[in-house]
Amino acid sequence: MATVKLENIYKSFGETEVLFDINLDINDKEFVVFVGPSGCGKTTLLRIISGLEEVTSGKVIIDDQDVSNAPPVERGISMVFQSYALYPHLSVFENIAFPLRVAKVNEKELKERVFKAADILQLNDRLDFKPGQLSGGQRQRVAIGRSIVRNPKVFLFDEPLSNLDAALRGDMRVELAKLHQNLQTTMIYVTHDQIEAMTMADKIVVLRDGVIEQVGSPMDLYHHPKTKFVAGFIGHPKMNFLKTSNVEINGEQLTTSISESTSISLSVEVADTKTGDEIEVGIRPEDLELTSDNKGLPMNIEVVEHIGATVILYGSVEGNSDFCAVLPSDTNVSPGETVHLALEPSKCHAFNIQGQALYRQVD
């Protein structure tokens, strides 16, 4: 078992409060990702779990034991940092073995654990190399190996891929996912990159300004965002938002026009919304289709990106100059043109002026 429970966590640095009433349950063997913009508190929360930061108030419970005041070495955790922090004068073998030598593990067991970690991370043929002879991805694997040999209950990762180039980041995402499957250990991972969160996590924790906005599986957050912030943060390219005050409420049915030729009806929870209120309709770029009947959303195209399997259009719709559509690669359009886009109302989202979702999407 390697469960983590956070109860009523508050954290302040002097008079500056950075975390507010954080409550979270992390199950055994889960891969949990903390995601959010810079300054949202995700790294501070990870450091609190590790014991590198003290809580101002609240509890950190690992395997049903309150470790809020325990030093890091007594928490059964191991942390991989953004910087590799390898010893340049030591071989890969000795870098991985370093925590075991500090713990005075006997040589036979030490070698077994290092070779096992090297085998998992495909570093067997690099054990005699120095860090300066390795690629960035290999150095990060050595840093991970140094954590594996400690046999921790919980792995903590603090933006471990941010120093790698785009191609290596993609490769390392796959390797970390495989590592989790092989080790079957609880992992908590911090990133500001929602692509990393979506591709690796069992559970995503979205933070904003020191509070948890939403917790759920990647696809739950994608299909059922509870706030406009989560809707705009999860998914790439980000969700489009169109403001409208032309709202009619009939029971739990909301109808609004988002252009002269496009009116949509949504099943909503409208307890705090009434006819005439301003709302925002959210439309994911990948849910739009090109139509030739001139009855869809009129989009003035400014930029066209051809990225192989798809074409991404950037431009303006109904005065919104930050609108995006993802279409098939054979779409033949150019900057300066106006196209019309059809949408499926059941795939749209609605948010009130406070940014709260007005309805639960039904699959």
PEKAPE-V858372 format. One record per residue. N is the residue number from 0. SS is DSSP state (helix for helix, strand for strand, loop for the rest). PSI is psi in whole degrees, 0 to 359 (none if undefined). NEAR is the number of other C-alpha atoms within 8 Angstrom. Layout:
BEGIN
((N & SS & PSI & NEAR) (N & SS & PSI & NEAR))
END
This chain:
BEGIN
((0 & loop & 139 & 6) (1 & loop & 69 & 12) (2 & loop & 151 & 13) (3 & strand & 132 & 13) (4 & strand & 127 & 11) (5 & strand & 126 & 13) (6 & strand & 116 & 11) (7 & strand & 49 & 11) (8 & strand & 124 & 16) (9 & strand & 144 & 14) (10 & strand & 130 & 12) (11 & strand & 145 & 10) (12 & strand & 100 & 7) (13 & loop & 236 & 5) (14 & loop & 0 & 5) (15 & strand & 116 & 6) (16 & strand & 130 & 10) (17 & strand & 338 & 12) (18 & strand & 140 & 14) (19 & strand & 109 & 11) (20 & strand & 59 & 9) (21 & strand & 122 & 12) (22 & strand & 126 & 9) (23 & strand & 138 & 7) (24 & strand & 126 & 8) (25 & strand & 122 & 9) (26 & loop & 163 & 9) (27 & loop & 133 & 10) (28 & loop & 8 & 11) (29 & loop & 149 & 11) (30 & strand & 105 & 13) (31 & strand & 133 & 13) (32 & strand & 126 & 13) (33 & strand & 122 & 14) (34 & strand & 151 & 15) (35 & loop & 170 & 14) (36 & loop & 166 & 8) (37 & loop & 136 & 6) (38 & loop & 6 & 6) (39 & loop & 347 & 12) (40 & loop & 5 & 13) (41 & helix & 317 & 13) (42 & helix & 322 & 8) (43 & helix & 318 & 8) (44 & helix & 319 & 9) (45 & helix & 318 & 12) (46 & helix & 330 & 10) (47 & helix & 318 & 12) (48 & helix & 321 & 9) (49 & helix & 338 & 13) (50 & loop & 3 & 13) (51 & loop & 343 & 9) (52 & loop & 142 & 9) (53 & loop & 145 & 9) (54 & loop & 147 & 11) (55 & loop & 318 & 8) (56 & strand & 160 & 8) (57 & strand & 181 & 11) (58 & strand & 143 & 12) (59 & strand & 120 & 14) (60 & strand & 120 & 12) (61 & strand & 123 & 12) (62 & loop & 48 & 8) (63 & loop & 13 & 7) (64 & strand & 129 & 6) (65 & strand & 112 & 9) (66 & loop & 21 & 10) (67 & loop & 325 & 11) (68 & loop & 7 & 7) (69 & loop & 145 & 8) (70 & loop & 161 & 8) (71 & helix & 321 & 10) (72 & helix & 339 & 6) (73 & helix & 6 & 6) (74 & loop & 351 & 11) (75 & loop & 30 & 9) (76 & strand & 162 & 12) (77 & strand & 138 & 12) (78 & strand & 135 & 10) (79 & strand & 123 & 13) (80 & loop & 170 & 10) (81 & loop & 317 & 11) (82 & loop & 145 & 6) (83 & loop & 327 & 9) (84 & loop & 45 & 6) (85 & loop & 154 & 8) (86 & loop & 113 & 7) (87 & loop & 336 & 8) (88 & loop & 353 & 6) (89 & loop & 151 & 10) (90 & strand & 169 & 12) (91 & helix & 316 & 13) (92 & helix & 312 & 10) (93 & helix & 330 & 8) (94 & helix & 316 & 13) (95 & helix & 323 & 14) (96 & helix & 347 & 13) (97 & helix & 310 & 9) (98 & helix & 332 & 10) (99 & helix & 324 & 11) (100 & helix & 321 & 9) (101 & helix & 323 & 7) (102 & loop & 0 & 6) (103 & loop & 42 & 6) (104 & loop & 140 & 9) (105 & loop & 155 & 6) (106 & helix & 322 & 6) (107 & helix & 310 & 6) (108 & helix & 322 & 8) (109 & helix & 311 & 12) (110 & helix & 319 & 9) (111 & helix & 316 & 8) (112 & helix & 322 & 9) (113 & helix & 314 & 13) (114 & helix & 324 & 9) (115 & helix & 315 & 8) (116 & helix & 318 & 11) (117 & helix & 324 & 12) (118 & helix & 316 & 9) (119 & helix & 321 & 8) (120 & loop & 7 & 9) (121 & loop & 49 & 7) (122 & loop & 11 & 12) (123 & helix & 321 & 8) (124 & helix & 7 & 6) (125 & helix & 9 & 7) (126 & loop & 335 & 10) (127 & loop & 357 & 8) (128 & loop & 158 & 9) (129 & strand & 157 & 11) (130 & helix & 325 & 13) (131 & helix & 346 & 5) (132 & helix & 4 & 6) (133 & loop & 158 & 10) (134 & loop & 169 & 6) (135 & helix & 318 & 8) (136 & helix & 322 & 10) (137 & helix & 320 & 9) (138 & helix & 321 & 12) (139 & helix & 326 & 11) (140 & helix & 325 & 10) (141 & helix & 317 & 12) (142 & helix & 321 & 14) (143 & helix & 320 & 9) (144 & helix & 322 & 13) (145 & helix & 331 & 13) (146 & helix & 321 & 14) (147 & helix & 319 & 10) (148 & loop & 343 & 13) (149 & loop & 353 & 9) (150 & loop & 56 & 6) (151 & loop & 159 & 10) (152 & loop & 324 & 10) (153 & strand & 131 & 12) (154 & strand & 135 & 14) (155 & strand & 131 & 13) (156 & strand & 122 & 13) (157 & strand & 92 & 13) (158 & loop & 55 & 11) (159 & loop & 345 & 11) (160 & loop & 1 & 9) (161 & loop & 340 & 7) (162 & loop & 1 & 8) (163 & loop & 156 & 9) (164 & loop & 171 & 6) (165 & helix & 317 & 6) (166 & helix & 316 & 6) (167 & helix & 324 & 9) (168 & helix & 317 & 11) (169 & helix & 317 & 8) (170 & helix & 317 & 8) (171 & helix & 330 & 10) (172 & helix & 315 & 11) (173 & helix & 317 & 9) (174 & helix & 320 & 8) (175 & helix & 323 & 9) (176 & helix & 318 & 9) (177 & helix & 321 & 8) (178 & helix & 317 & 10) (179 & helix & 319 & 11) (180 & helix & 322 & 7) (181 & helix & 317 & 6) (182 & helix & 333 & 6) (183 & loop & 50 & 7) (184 & loop & 150 & 12) (185 & strand & 131 & 14) (186 & strand & 136 & 13) (187 & strand & 127 & 13) (188 & strand & 132 & 12) (189 & strand & 134 & 13) (190 & strand & 157 & 13) (191 & loop & 358 & 9) (192 & loop & 109 & 8) (193 & helix & 340 & 12) (194 & helix & 316 & 8) (195 & helix & 318 & 10) (196 & helix & 313 & 14) (197 & helix & 324 & 11) (198 & helix & 338 & 8) (199 & helix & 333 & 11) (200 & loop & 144 & 13) (201 & loop & 323 & 9) (202 & strand & 134 & 12) (203 & strand & 136 & 15) (204 & strand & 111 & 13) (205 & strand & 121 & 12) (206 & strand & 149 & 16) (207 & strand & 122 & 11) (208 & loop & 40 & 9) (209 & loop & 6 & 11) (210 & strand & 159 & 11) (211 & strand & 120 & 10) (212 & strand & 318 & 11) (213 & strand & 149 & 11) (214 & strand & 134 & 10) (215 & strand & 178 & 9) (216 & loop & 160 & 10) (217 & helix & 313 & 13) (218 & helix & 334 & 8) (219 & helix & 315 & 9) (220 & helix & 325 & 15) (221 & helix & 314 & 10) (222 & helix & 334 & 7) (223 & loop & 55 & 9) (224 & loop & 137 & 12) (225 & loop & 342 & 11) (226 & strand & 161 & 11) (227 & helix & 324 & 11) (228 & helix & 312 & 7) (229 & helix & 318 & 13) (230 & helix & 321 & 15) (231 & helix & 338 & 10) (232 & helix & 324 & 9) (233 & loop & 125 & 11) (234 & loop & 142 & 11) (235 & loop & 126 & 6) (236 & loop & 163 & 6) (237 & loop & 161 & 11) (238 & loop & 144 & 12) (239 & strand & 147 & 12) (240 & strand & 130 & 9) (241 & strand & 123 & 10) (242 & strand & 144 & 9) (243 & strand & 143 & 12) (244 & loop & 3 & 9) (245 & loop & 68 & 10) (246 & strand & 132 & 15) (247 & strand & 136 & 10) (248 & strand & 127 & 11) (249 & strand & 99 & 6) (250 & loop & 240 & 4) (251 & loop & 23 & 9) (252 & strand & 124 & 10) (253 & strand & 129 & 12) (254 & strand & 135 & 11) (255 & strand & 154 & 12) (256 & strand & 129 & 12) (257 & strand & 358 & 13) (258 & strand & 174 & 8) (259 & loop & 331 & 6) (260 & loop & 1 & 8) (261 & strand & 115 & 10) (262 & strand & 138 & 10) (263 & strand & 151 & 9) (264 & strand & 134 & 9) (265 & strand & 143 & 10) (266 & strand & 121 & 8) (267 & loop & 163 & 10) (268 & loop & 110 & 8) (269 & loop & 32 & 10) (270 & loop & 322 & 4) (271 & loop & 14 & 4) (272 & loop & 140 & 7) (273 & loop & 165 & 9) (274 & loop & 132 & 8) (275 & loop & 347 & 8) (276 & loop & 153 & 9) (277 & loop & 133 & 11) (278 & strand & 173 & 12) (279 & strand & 132 & 12) (280 & strand & 128 & 13) (281 & strand & 132 & 13) (282 & strand & 121 & 12) (283 & loop & 139 & 11) (284 & helix & 326 & 12) (285 & helix & 352 & 7) (286 & helix & 7 & 10) (287 & strand & 148 & 14) (288 & strand & 148 & 8) (289 & strand & 136 & 9) (290 & strand & 150 & 11) (291 & loop & 4 & 5) (292 & loop & 5 & 6) (293 & loop & 24 & 8) (294 & loop & 356 & 9) (295 & loop & 194 & 12) (296 & strand & 125 & 13) (297 & strand & 123 & 11) (298 & strand & 124 & 12) (299 & strand & 116 & 11) (300 & strand & 132 & 15) (301 & strand & 321 & 10) (302 & strand & 139 & 9) (303 & strand & 124 & 12) (304 & strand & 120 & 7) (305 & strand & 115 & 8) (306 & loop & 27 & 8) (307 & loop & 267 & 6) (308 & loop & 338 & 6) (309 & strand & 167 & 11) (310 & strand & 132 & 15) (311 & strand & 124 & 12) (312 & strand & 135 & 13) (313 & strand & 137 & 12) (314 & strand & 211 & 13) (315 & strand & 146 & 13) (316 & strand & 125 & 11) (317 & loop & 44 & 9) (318 & loop & 351 & 5) (319 & strand & 111 & 8) (320 & strand & 4 & 7) (321 & strand & 59 & 8) (322 & strand & 146 & 11) (323 & strand & 144 & 11) (324 & strand & 138 & 11) (325 & strand & 119 & 12) (326 & strand & 167 & 13) (327 & strand & 156 & 8) (328 & loop & 339 & 10) (329 & loop & 7 & 6) (330 & loop & 125 & 7) (331 & loop & 93 & 4) (332 & loop & 162 & 6) (333 & loop & 156 & 8) (334 & loop & 141 & 8) (335 & loop & 342 & 7) (336 & loop & 161 & 8) (337 & strand & 126 & 8) (338 & strand & 165 & 12) (339 & strand & 135 & 14) (340 & strand & 131 & 12) (341 & strand & 150 & 11) (342 & strand & 157 & 9) (343 & loop & 114 & 8) (344 & helix & 327 & 8) (345 & helix & 344 & 6) (346 & helix & 0 & 9) (347 & loop & 161 & 11) (348 & strand & 154 & 11) (349 & strand & 140 & 11) (350 & strand & 141 & 15) (351 & loop & 181 & 12) (352 & loop & 339 & 8) (353 & loop & 358 & 5) (354 & loop & 13 & 9) (355 & strand & 140 & 10) (356 & strand & 140 & 13) (357 & loop & 352 & 11) (358 & loop & 164 & 10) (359 & loop & 124 & 8) (360 & loop & 137 & 9) (361 & loop & 123 & 3) (362 & loop & none & 2))
END
